[in-house]
Amino acid sequence: MEQIQSFAPLILVFLVVYLFMIRPQIKRQKNEKKFAQELKKGDRIITKSGLHAKVLGLNDDGTCIIETGAGKMKFERSAISMELSSKLNTPNKKK
């Protein structure tokens, strides 16, 4: 019984780390992957570096062609910010 009690704090620490750090990160990665898969032609996006653009085409190799004010560019889908792009595409409600 003493051995179990000595391991209880260690088990509790691992449980807390999993619940508050690992699990939310896994959920976020799944949501980002789903977002990247659901991109389609014509979507307005913002890259993680802050570049505003519109999707012109999607390639099977994980890249997409986007149009900016400077012209056409090729980016990895992982370079597109899910949070900023979803805020950009949600309609603003005026009061």
N, CA, C and O atoms as a GROMACS GRO file, in nm:
protein
  380
    1MET      N    1   0.082  -0.119   0.000
    1MET     CA    2   0.000   0.000   0.000
    1MET      C    3   0.086   0.126   0.000
    1MET      O    4   0.049   0.226  -0.061
    2GLU      N    5   0.199   0.123   0.067
    2GLU     CA    6   0.288   0.238   0.071
    2GLU      C    7   0.347   0.267  -0.067
    2GLU      O    8   0.372   0.383  -0.101
    3GLN      N    9   0.370   0.162  -0.147
    3GLN     CA   10   0.426   0.183  -0.280
    3GLN      C   11   0.328   0.258  -0.369
    3GLN      O   12   0.368   0.345  -0.447
    4ILE      N   13   0.201   0.225  -0.358
    4ILE     CA   14   0.100   0.295  -0.437
    4ILE      C   15   0.091   0.441  -0.395
    4ILE      O   16   0.077   0.530  -0.479
    5GLN      N   17   0.098   0.466  -0.268
    5GLN     CA   18   0.091   0.603  -0.219
    5GLN      C   19   0.213   0.685  -0.260
    5GLN      O   20   0.203   0.806  -0.279
    6SER      N   21   0.324   0.622  -0.274
    6SER     CA   22   0.444   0.694  -0.316
    6SER      C   23   0.439   0.729  -0.466
    6SER      O   24   0.499   0.828  -0.507
    7PHE      N   25   0.369   0.649  -0.546
    7PHE     CA   26   0.356   0.677  -0.689
    7PHE      C   27   0.235   0.765  -0.721
    7PHE      O   28   0.225   0.815  -0.833
    8ALA      N   29   0.146   0.785  -0.627
    8ALA     CA   30   0.025   0.863  -0.652
    8ALA      C   31   0.054   1.006  -0.699
    8ALA      O   32  -0.008   1.050  -0.795
    9PRO      N   33   0.146   1.080  -0.636
    9PRO     CA   34   0.174   1.216  -0.686
    9PRO      C   35   0.230   1.216  -0.828
    9PRO      O   36   0.197   1.304  -0.908
   10LEU      N   37   0.314   1.119  -0.860
   10LEU     CA   38   0.371   1.110  -0.994
   10LEU      C   39   0.262   1.081  -1.098
   10LEU      O   40   0.260   1.141  -1.205
   11ILE      N   41   0.173   0.990  -1.065
   11ILE     CA   42   0.061   0.958  -1.154
   11ILE      C   43  -0.029   1.079  -1.171
   11ILE      O   44  -0.077   1.106  -1.281
   12LEU      N   45  -0.052   1.152  -1.064
   12LEU     CA   46  -0.135   1.271  -1.069
   12LEU      C   47  -0.072   1.378  -1.159
   12LEU      O   48  -0.143   1.445  -1.235
   13VAL      N   49   0.058   1.395  -1.151
   13VAL     CA   50   0.128   1.493  -1.236
   13VAL      C   51   0.113   1.455  -1.383
   13VAL      O   52   0.083   1.541  -1.465
   14PHE      N   53   0.133   1.328  -1.417
   14PHE     CA   54   0.117   1.285  -1.556
   14PHE      C   55  -0.026   1.304  -1.605
   14PHE      O   56  -0.046   1.343  -1.720
   15LEU      N   57  -0.123   1.280  -1.521
   15LEU     CA   58  -0.263   1.299  -1.557
   15LEU      C   59  -0.293   1.446  -1.584
   15LEU      O   60  -0.360   1.479  -1.682
   16VAL      N   61  -0.244   1.534  -1.500
   16VAL     CA   62  -0.266   1.678  -1.518
   16VAL      C   63  -0.198   1.727  -1.646
   16VAL      O   64  -0.257   1.804  -1.722
   17VAL      N   65  -0.076   1.683  -1.670
   17VAL     CA   66  -0.004   1.723  -1.792
   17VAL      C   67  -0.080   1.675  -1.915
   17VAL      O   68  -0.092   1.750  -2.012
   18TYR      N   69  -0.130   1.554  -1.912
   18TYR     CA   70  -0.205   1.502  -2.026
   18TYR      C   71  -0.332   1.583  -2.049
   18TYR      O   72  -0.361   1.623  -2.162
   19LEU      N   73  -0.408   1.608  -1.943
   19LEU     CA   74  -0.537   1.676  -1.958
   19LEU      C   75  -0.523   1.823  -1.999
   19LEU      O   76  -0.604   1.874  -2.075
   20PHE      N   77  -0.421   1.890  -1.948
   20PHE     CA   78  -0.411   2.033  -1.975
   20PHE      C   79  -0.311   2.072  -2.082
   20PHE      O   80  -0.310   2.187  -2.126
   21MET      N   81  -0.226   1.980  -2.126
   21MET     CA   82  -0.126   2.017  -2.228
   21MET      C   83  -0.132   1.928  -2.352
   21MET      O   84  -0.140   1.980  -2.464
   22ILE      N   85  -0.130   1.801  -2.334
   22ILE     CA   86  -0.120   1.710  -2.449
   22ILE      C   87  -0.254   1.698  -2.522
   22ILE      O   88  -0.259   1.710  -2.644
   23ARG      N   89  -0.360   1.674  -2.449
   23ARG     CA   90  -0.492   1.653  -2.511
   23ARG      C   91  -0.539   1.775  -2.591
   23ARG      O   92  -0.584   1.757  -2.704
   24PRO      N   93  -0.531   1.898  -2.538
   24PRO     CA   94  -0.572   2.013  -2.619
   24PRO      C   95  -0.487   2.033  -2.745
   24PRO      O   96  -0.538   2.077  -2.848
   25GLN      N   97  -0.358   2.000  -2.737
   25GLN     CA   98  -0.272   2.013  -2.854
   25GLN      C   99  -0.311   1.913  -2.961
   25GLN      O  100  -0.310   1.946  -3.080
   26ILE      N  101  -0.345   1.792  -2.922
   26ILE     CA  102  -0.389   1.690  -3.018
   26ILE      C  103  -0.518   1.735  -3.086
   26ILE      O  104  -0.534   1.720  -3.207
   27LYS      N  105  -0.610   1.789  -3.008
   27LYS     CA  106  -0.737   1.837  -3.062
   27LYS      C  107  -0.715   1.950  -3.161
   27LYS      O  108  -0.778   1.954  -3.266
   28ARG      N  109  -0.626   2.042  -3.127
   28ARG     CA  110  -0.596   2.154  -3.216
   28ARG      C  111  -0.534   2.106  -3.347
   28ARG      O  112  -0.568   2.157  -3.454
   29GLN      N  113  -0.443   2.008  -3.339
   29GLN     CA  114  -0.381   1.955  -3.460
   29GLN      C  115  -0.484   1.889  -3.551
   29GLN      O  116  -0.477   1.902  -3.673
   30LYS      N  117  -0.580   1.818  -3.492
   30LYS     CA  118  -0.686   1.756  -3.571
   30LYS      C  119  -0.770   1.861  -3.641
   30LYS      O  120  -0.805   1.846  -3.758
   31ASN      N  121  -0.804   1.968  -3.569
   31ASN     CA  122  -0.883   2.075  -3.629
   31ASN      C  123  -0.808   2.146  -3.741
   31ASN      O  124  -0.868   2.180  -3.843
   32GLU      N  125  -0.678   2.168  -3.725
   32GLU     CA  126  -0.598   2.231  -3.830
   32GLU      C  127  -0.588   2.142  -3.953
   32GLU      O  128  -0.594   2.190  -4.066
   33LYS      N  129  -0.574   2.012  -3.931
   33LYS     CA  130  -0.567   1.919  -4.044
   33LYS      C  131  -0.699   1.916  -4.119
   33LYS      O  132  -0.701   1.915  -4.242
   34LYS      N  133  -0.809   1.916  -4.045
   34LYS     CA  134  -0.941   1.918  -4.107
   34LYS      C  135  -0.962   2.046  -4.187
   34LYS      O  136  -1.015   2.043  -4.297
   35PHE      N  137  -0.919   2.160  -4.131
   35PHE     CA  138  -0.930   2.289  -4.199
   35PHE      C  139  -0.851   2.286  -4.330
   35PHE      O  140  -0.902   2.331  -4.433
   36ALA      N  141  -0.729   2.234  -4.327
   36ALA     CA  142  -0.646   2.229  -4.447
   36ALA      C  143  -0.707   2.138  -4.553
   36ALA      O  144  -0.696   2.166  -4.672
   37GLN      N  145  -0.772   2.030  -4.510
   37GLN     CA  146  -0.835   1.939  -4.605
   37GLN      C  147  -0.960   2.001  -4.669
   37GLN      O  148  -0.992   1.970  -4.784
   38GLU      N  149  -1.028   2.089  -4.595
   38GLU     CA  150  -1.153   2.147  -4.644
   38GLU      C  151  -1.134   2.275  -4.725
   38GLU      O  152  -1.232   2.334  -4.771
   39LEU      N  153  -1.010   2.318  -4.744
   39LEU     CA  154  -0.986   2.437  -4.826
   39LEU      C  155  -1.034   2.412  -4.967
   39LEU      O  156  -1.022   2.302  -5.020
   40LYS      N  157  -1.088   2.515  -5.028
   40LYS     CA  158  -1.135   2.502  -5.166
   40LYS      C  159  -1.100   2.628  -5.244
   40LYS      O  160  -1.063   2.730  -5.186
   41LYS      N  161  -1.113   2.621  -5.372
   41LYS     CA  162  -1.084   2.733  -5.459
   41LYS      C  163  -1.173   2.851  -5.424
   41LYS      O  164  -1.294   2.835  -5.405
   42GLY      N  165  -1.114   2.969  -5.416
   42GLY     CA  166  -1.190   3.089  -5.388
   42GLY      C  167  -1.194   3.130  -5.242
   42GLY      O  168  -1.241   3.239  -5.211
   43ASP      N  169  -1.147   3.044  -5.152
   43ASP     CA  170  -1.145   3.078  -5.010
   43ASP      C  171  -1.047   3.191  -4.984
   43ASP      O  172  -0.939   3.195  -5.041
   44ARG      N  173  -1.087   3.283  -4.898
   44ARG     CA  174  -0.996   3.389  -4.854
   44ARG      C  175  -0.923   3.337  -4.732
   44ARG      O  176  -0.984   3.282  -4.640
   45ILE      N  177  -0.791   3.356  -4.731
   45ILE     CA  178  -0.709   3.301  -4.623
   45ILE      C  179  -0.608   3.405  -4.573
   45ILE      O  180  -0.586   3.508  -4.636
   46ILE      N  181  -0.550   3.374  -4.459
   46ILE     CA  182  -0.436   3.450  -4.407
   46ILE      C  183  -0.330   3.347  -4.369
   46ILE      O  184  -0.359   3.250  -4.298
   47THR      N  185  -0.209   3.368  -4.415
   47THR     CA  186  -0.101   3.275  -4.380
   47THR      C  187  -0.052   3.306  -4.239
   47THR      O  188  -0.086   3.409  -4.182
   48LYS      N  189   0.027   3.216  -4.184
   48LYS     CA  190   0.080   3.236  -4.049
   48LYS      C  191   0.175   3.356  -4.043
   48LYS      O  192   0.199   3.410  -3.935
   49SER      N  193   0.227   3.396  -4.156
   49SER     CA  194   0.314   3.513  -4.159
   49SER      C  195   0.236   3.642  -4.180
   49SER      O  196   0.295   3.751  -4.181
   50GLY      N  197   0.103   3.633  -4.196
   50GLY     CA  198   0.019   3.751  -4.205
   50GLY      C  199  -0.016   3.794  -4.347
   50GLY      O  200  -0.068   3.904  -4.365
   51LEU      N  201   0.010   3.713  -4.445
   51LEU     CA  202  -0.019   3.746  -4.584
   51LEU      C  203  -0.164   3.714  -4.616
   51LEU      O  204  -0.208   3.600  -4.599
   52HIS      N  205  -0.240   3.813  -4.662
   52HIS     CA  206  -0.380   3.794  -4.700
   52HIS      C  207  -0.384   3.750  -4.846
   52HIS      O  208  -0.313   3.806  -4.930
   53ALA      N  209  -0.467   3.649  -4.875
   53ALA     CA  210  -0.470   3.597  -5.012
   53ALA      C  211  -0.600   3.525  -5.039
   53ALA      O  212  -0.685   3.508  -4.951
   54LYS      N  213  -0.614   3.482  -5.164
   54LYS     CA  214  -0.728   3.403  -5.208
   54LYS      C  215  -0.674   3.276  -5.274
   54LYS      O  216  -0.579   3.283  -5.352
   55VAL      N  217  -0.734   3.162  -5.245
   55VAL     CA  218  -0.687   3.034  -5.299
   55VAL      C  219  -0.727   3.024  -5.446
   55VAL      O  220  -0.845   3.037  -5.480
   56LEU      N  221  -0.629   3.000  -5.532
   56LEU     CA  222  -0.654   2.981  -5.674
   56LEU      C  223  -0.658   2.835  -5.713
   56LEU      O  224  -0.732   2.796  -5.803
   57GLY      N  225  -0.579   2.753  -5.645
   57GLY     CA  226  -0.574   2.612  -5.678
   57GLY      C  227  -0.511   2.532  -5.566
   57GLY      O  228  -0.432   2.584  -5.488
   58LEU      N  229  -0.548   2.405  -5.559
   58LEU     CA  230  -0.495   2.314  -5.458
   58LEU      C  231  -0.427   2.197  -5.528
   58LEU      O  232  -0.484   2.138  -5.620
   59ASN      N  233  -0.308   2.165  -5.484
   59ASN     CA  234  -0.232   2.054  -5.544
   59ASN      C  235  -0.238   1.932  -5.452
   59ASN      O  236  -0.261   1.944  -5.332
   60ASP      N  237  -0.217   1.816  -5.510
   60ASP     CA  238  -0.219   1.691  -5.434
   60ASP      C  239  -0.097   1.675  -5.344
   60ASP      O  240  -0.100   1.594  -5.251
   61ASP      N  241   0.008   1.749  -5.370
   61ASP     CA  242   0.131   1.735  -5.291
   61ASP      C  243   0.130   1.818  -5.163
   61ASP      O  244   0.233   1.832  -5.098
   62GLY      N  245   0.014   1.873  -5.125
   62GLY     CA  246   0.005   1.948  -5.000
   62GLY      C  247   0.033   2.096  -5.014
   62GLY      O  248   0.050   2.166  -4.914
   63THR      N  249   0.040   2.144  -5.137
   63THR     CA  250   0.062   2.286  -5.159
   63THR      C  251  -0.062   2.349  -5.218
   63THR      O  252  -0.151   2.280  -5.268
   64CYS      N  253  -0.068   2.480  -5.210
   64CYS     CA  254  -0.178   2.552  -5.274
   64CYS      C  255  -0.122   2.677  -5.340
   64CYS      O  256  -0.021   2.733  -5.297
   65ILE      N  257  -0.189   2.718  -5.446
   65ILE     CA  258  -0.149   2.838  -5.518
   65ILE      C  259  -0.244   2.948  -5.475
   65ILE      O  260  -0.366   2.934  -5.482
   66ILE      N  261  -0.186   3.060  -5.429
   66ILE     CA  262  -0.268   3.169  -5.380
   66ILE      C  263  -0.238   3.295  -5.458
   66ILE      O  264  -0.130   3.311  -5.515
   67GLU      N  265  -0.336   3.385  -5.460
   67GLU     CA  266  -0.320   3.512  -5.528
   67GLU      C  267  -0.318   3.624  -5.425
   67GLU      O  268  -0.409   3.635  -5.342
   68THR      N  269  -0.217   3.705  -5.431
   68THR     CA  270  -0.206   3.820  -5.341
   68THR      C  271  -0.200   3.946  -5.427
   68THR      O  272  -0.209   3.939  -5.550
   69GLY      N  273  -0.184   4.059  -5.362
   69GLY     CA  274  -0.168   4.184  -5.436
   69GLY      C  275  -0.040   4.185  -5.518
   69GLY      O  276  -0.030   4.259  -5.616
   70ALA      N  277   0.057   4.105  -5.479
   70ALA     CA  278   0.186   4.101  -5.548
   70ALA      C  279   0.189   3.998  -5.661
   70ALA      O  280   0.283   3.997  -5.741
   71GLY      N  281   0.089   3.914  -5.670
   71GLY     CA  282   0.085   3.812  -5.774
   71GLY      C  283   0.054   3.675  -5.717
   71GLY      O  284   0.002   3.663  -5.606
   72LYS      N  285   0.086   3.573  -5.794
   72LYS     CA  286   0.057   3.435  -5.753
   72LYS      C  287   0.177   3.378  -5.679
   72LYS      O  288   0.292   3.402  -5.714
   73MET      N  289   0.147   3.300  -5.574
   73MET     CA  290   0.252   3.235  -5.496
   73MET      C  291   0.208   3.093  -5.464
   73MET      O  292   0.090   3.060  -5.468
   74LYS      N  293   0.307   3.011  -5.431
   74LYS     CA  294   0.281   2.872  -5.394
   74LYS      C  295   0.319   2.855  -5.248
   74LYS      O  296   0.432   2.886  -5.208
   75PHE      N  297   0.226   2.804  -5.166
   75PHE     CA  298   0.247   2.785  -5.024
   75PHE      C  299   0.209   2.644  -4.983
   75PHE      O  300   0.127   2.579  -5.048
   76GLU      N  301   0.270   2.598  -4.876
   76GLU     CA  302   0.227   2.473  -4.814
   76GLU      C  303   0.094   2.499  -4.742
   76GLU      O  304   0.071   2.609  -4.692
   77ARG      N  305   0.009   2.399  -4.739
   77ARG     CA  306  -0.118   2.416  -4.668
   77ARG      C  307  -0.096   2.436  -4.519
   77ARG      O  308  -0.178   2.500  -4.452
   78SER      N  309   0.011   2.384  -4.467
   78SER     CA  310   0.039   2.401  -4.324
   78SER      C  311   0.077   2.544  -4.290
   78SER      O  312   0.080   2.580  -4.172
   79ALA      N  313   0.106   2.628  -4.389
   79ALA     CA  314   0.142   2.767  -4.364
   79ALA      C  315   0.020   2.857  -4.352
   79ALA      O  316   0.034   2.977  -4.327
   80ILE      N  317  -0.099   2.800  -4.368
   80ILE     CA  318  -0.222   2.879  -4.359
   80ILE      C  319  -0.272   2.876  -4.216
   80ILE      O  320  -0.283   2.769  -4.156
   81SER      N  321  -0.303   2.991  -4.163
   81SER     CA  322  -0.348   3.003  -4.025
   81SER      C  323  -0.497   2.973  -4.016
   81SER      O  324  -0.579   3.041  -4.078
   82MET      N  325  -0.532   2.872  -3.940
   82MET     CA  326  -0.672   2.834  -3.923
   82MET      C  327  -0.749   2.942  -3.848
   82MET      O  328  -0.859   2.979  -3.890
   83GLU      N  329  -0.693   2.993  -3.738
   83GLU     CA  330  -0.765   3.089  -3.655
   83GLU      C  331  -0.790   3.220  -3.730
   83GLU      O  332  -0.903   3.270  -3.732
   84LEU      N  333  -0.687   3.275  -3.792
   84LEU     CA  334  -0.702   3.402  -3.861
   84LEU      C  335  -0.791   3.389  -3.984
   84LEU      O  336  -0.870   3.479  -4.013
   85SER      N  337  -0.780   3.280  -4.057
   85SER     CA  338  -0.862   3.261  -4.176
   85SER      C  339  -1.009   3.242  -4.141
   85SER      O  340  -1.096   3.292  -4.211
   86SER      N  341  -1.037   3.171  -4.033
   86SER     CA  342  -1.176   3.151  -3.994
   86SER      C  343  -1.238   3.283  -3.946
   86SER      O  344  -1.356   3.307  -3.971
   87LYS      N  345  -1.159   3.369  -3.879
   87LYS     CA  346  -1.209   3.501  -3.839
   87LYS      C  347  -1.236   3.587  -3.961
   87LYS      O  348  -1.332   3.664  -3.963
   88LEU      N  349  -1.152   3.574  -4.063
   88LEU     CA  350  -1.168   3.653  -4.184
   88LEU      C  351  -1.295   3.614  -4.259
   88LEU      O  352  -1.361   3.700  -4.316
   89ASN      N  353  -1.329   3.486  -4.259
   89ASN     CA  354  -1.442   3.437  -4.337
   89ASN      C  355  -1.575   3.441  -4.263
   89ASN      O  356  -1.680   3.422  -4.325
   90THR      N  357  -1.575   3.466  -4.132
   90THR     CA  358  -1.703   3.476  -4.062
   90THR      C  359  -1.761   3.615  -4.083
   90THR      O  360  -1.690   3.715  -4.071
   91PRO      N  361  -1.890   3.623  -4.115
   91PRO     CA  362  -1.949   3.754  -4.136
   91PRO      C  363  -1.961   3.831  -4.006
   91PRO      O  364  -1.999   3.776  -3.903
   92ASN      N  365  -1.929   3.959  -4.011
   92ASN     CA  366  -1.940   4.045  -3.893
   92ASN      C  367  -2.084   4.089  -3.876
   92ASN      O  368  -2.147   4.137  -3.971
   93LYS      N  369  -2.136   4.074  -3.756
   93LYS     CA  370  -2.272   4.116  -3.729
   93LYS      C  371  -2.271   4.262  -3.686
   93LYS      O  372  -2.205   4.300  -3.590
   94LYS      N  373  -2.344   4.341  -3.760
   94LYS     CA  374  -2.352   4.484  -3.726
   94LYS      C  375  -2.471   4.505  -3.634
   94LYS      O  376  -2.578   4.447  -3.653
   95LYS      N  377  -2.451   4.590  -3.534
   95LYS     CA  378  -2.557   4.616  -3.439
   95LYS      C  379  -2.632   4.741  -3.475
   95LYS      O  380  -2.726   4.779  -3.406
   0.00000   0.00000   0.00000
